[in-house]
Amino acid sequence: MHVFYQAAEANRWVRQQTALGITVGLVPTMGALHEGHFSLVDTSRGTCQKTIATIFVNPTQFAPHEDLSRYPRTLESDLEGLRRHHADAVFIPETEDIYPRGFSTYVDPPEVSLPWEGDCRPGHFRGVCTVVLKLFHLLPSTHAFFGQKDFQQAATIIAMVRDLGVNIEIVVCPILRDPDRLAMSSRNRYLTPQERNRALAIPLALEQVQLAVAKGISDASQLEAIMKQILSEGPVDQIEYAAIVDPYALTRVTRIDHPAVAIIAARVGQTRLIDNDRIAPQDG
Ligand code: PAF
């Protein structure tokens, strides 16, 4: 596996591949890699001829009240995992590579980024869009892979690519869950066993929504009430949102008469967790 620390070297490697007509899959990450990330690498390898991951804890996507220094950094095991999953290359930029001295140009993120995470994490998607677009330029790959767990992030990147005419195919990969059903996340490592137990209210709430829909409940406010009750019983410490939304616009829906998505953000102890599940309307 090539390990690039210099943007120019990583850029050259990607351009060498694409010049030969080789498809290149980009897997952007902030490190602290887990099986969810590795499934993106595996999907990229199944889709593209070469795969390059990036590891960069992007300072601009942390809202003012969020602690960038607390974000886990596990470079050695990240590299070992990427090798195990046969990534062809990894790019580990320095902050100055992404944000050179005097940097002041940011992406104004699309409308779909405004509610939910946009409300709870001011500036977050401005930072995400800026770094992702920059990575798309530095590593001009044919495909890029993102996880469905960050549902609004994926919708935001798809909208940005459409709006700005970026020539890259975005692939959204399914959520991976641990055996206790908690969605895999770099932040799960912060949970104490007792907190983790309480956090299981999140997947449980999503499962109960599916059951309710299967039983014929299609009123979104009823489904939201079910999620909120289960989360309160968990109990999680704070429900930031639990909503049924349109999968493209991320606006609240009133009924499940089209495909929708249930989205949750909740705090357990000091840890903020997000999860979601797609909901298909029932026939008839
Ligand atoms: O999902 C993430 O890990 C980050 O938001 C991303 C896409 C790597 C941008 O920093």
Residues whose N, C-alpha, C, O or C-beta is under 5 A from the ligand:
A	BS01	PAF	P28 T29 M30 F56 N58 V128 V131
